[in-house]
């Protein structure tokens, strides 16, 4: 297909390859989890009255399943955006 681009249809575009479009946020999520763990432990030791509110705010960064949900939502948004650009 690279030698003859006329053989390439619209559905064979690289933007439809979802492995190519997959955004891997695992390293970013690991750093955010370490930061949120540190912030939560500091808030618990310095100001226990705000620790529960801080835990609620940091929960999406602290929980592994929520971070995967955020990663999948971002991948979905990028996939729709790039598909709309190709179409």
C-alpha positions, 0 to 999 in steps of 0.5 A: 500500500505504501508503494501504491497509495491508490490501493488504500481506502478510507477505512485503512487509514492509520487513524482507524488503527486503535493500537496506534491511537491508544494513549498510555497514561500508566506512567503519568498515573503512577506519578499522580498516585504517588503525589496524591498519596503524599498529599493525603498523608500530609493532610492527615498529619497536618490538618485531620479535619480536612483529610476526609475532603482531601481524600474525596478530591484525590480519589480519582487519582488515588484509585487504580480503577478510576485512573483506568476509566479516565484513561479510557475516556481520554482515548475515546475522545481522541478516537472520535476526534481523529475519526472525525478528522479522517472522515 
